[in-house]
Amino acid sequence: MRPSPRIVSALAGLAIAAGGIVISAPAAHADLGDCTTYLQSRGFETTDVARTACYYGLVGNQSGCVKELTQLGIQDSVATEGCHRAAP
């Protein structure tokens, strides 16, 4: 049994519309400021070392980011979230 041309057309129209929505959606982006702002909001000073750690998160070195931040005395959960916010 062949599908009705109307059904095929409707499904094709939905696929095109859904594709347009996906294509026009803005890309998510994070940066160093997302990490440092989060750390400040949790009461931590964003020193040069903290900014360097957040940079590690920005370039994808999450373990290095967390390690540096925890060495500054930042709790592991806060460090992990800060690094996550810097990640691309």
Secondary structure in CASP SS format (residue, H / E / C, confidence):
PFRMAT SS
TARGET T0000
AUTHOR 0000-0000-0000
METHOD secondary structure of the structure
MODEL  1
M C 1.00
R C 1.00
P C 1.00
S C 1.00
P H 1.00
R H 1.00
I H 1.00
V H 1.00
S H 1.00
A H 1.00
L H 1.00
A H 1.00
G H 1.00
L H 1.00
A H 1.00
I H 1.00
A H 1.00
A H 1.00
G H 1.00
G H 1.00
I H 1.00
V H 1.00
I H 1.00
S H 1.00
A C 1.00
P C 1.00
A C 1.00
A C 1.00
H C 1.00
A C 1.00
D C 1.00
L H 1.00
G H 1.00
D H 1.00
C H 1.00
T H 1.00
T H 1.00
Y H 1.00
L H 1.00
Q H 1.00
S H 1.00
R C 1.00
G C 1.00
F C 1.00
E C 1.00
T C 1.00
T C 1.00
D H 1.00
V H 1.00
A H 1.00
R H 1.00
T H 1.00
A H 1.00
C H 1.00
Y H 1.00
Y H 1.00
G H 1.00
L H 1.00
V C 1.00
G C 1.00
N C 1.00
Q H 1.00
S H 1.00
G H 1.00
C H 1.00
V H 1.00
K H 1.00
E H 1.00
L H 1.00
T H 1.00
Q H 1.00
L C 1.00
G C 1.00
I C 1.00
Q C 1.00
D H 1.00
S H 1.00
V H 1.00
A H 1.00
T H 1.00
E H 1.00
G H 1.00
C H 1.00
H H 1.00
R H 1.00
A H 1.00
A C 1.00
P C 1.00
END
